[in-house]
Amino acid sequence: LRAAFPVASVAAGFRTFARRYPCLLVLCVPILLIDIVVTAASQSYADSLGAALSAGDVATGLRYLGFALPLSLAFLVLQFAFSALVAAHVIDQIEHQGGTKTLRQTFAMPGALLGLGVLLMLAAVGGVVMVLVGAIVFFHWFQFAPAALADRRAGVVDALQASRRFAKERRTFGFTALVLFVALGIYI
């Protein structure tokens, strides 16, 4: 019966959640409101830029990025800070049988919550940057492997080693940048 009526299923799930974790609903409301504000602000700013943004004007795109990126990073900081409050509530429910000791202690240190949010945001952004840089380095090293394999190398591992040696010895950074820009232009 619930599969036929998804709204009833969602309502039943919401009632169960509200009965078991009522405080989490209160803690999640600020994050939802902040998310709505960030999304609405970004969308209204993009709408105000209008045709210039959709036409691909670089300066307008950078202006939008200058507005949307800090706003999104601030939202990420607040989301990480609020997730600490949610974790404190769960700890109270599990270890303190419904008390509020951990949650009260967590609310008492807003500076530490925001600092933790900033630290986790920097870790998330740093992880993404390291993944991208690592991908570019591996691409630079191994982009010549098909040519090395076609040059009658012994196998795949030998071709990868030859490609890395070639990239290091010949300093092919310009060629790698050209290939990456062409690929970026094709996929965007």
Secondary structure, 3 states (H helix, E strand, C coil): CCCCCHHHHHHHHHHHHHHHCHHHHHHHHHHHHHHHHHHHHHHHHHHHHCHHHHCCCHHHHHHHHHHHHHHHHHHHHHHHHHHHHHHHHHHHHHHCCCCCHHHHHHHCCHHHHHHHHHHHHHHHHHHHHHHHHHHHHHHHHHCCHHHHHHCCCCCHHHHHHHHHHHHHHHCCHHHHHHHHHHHHHHHC
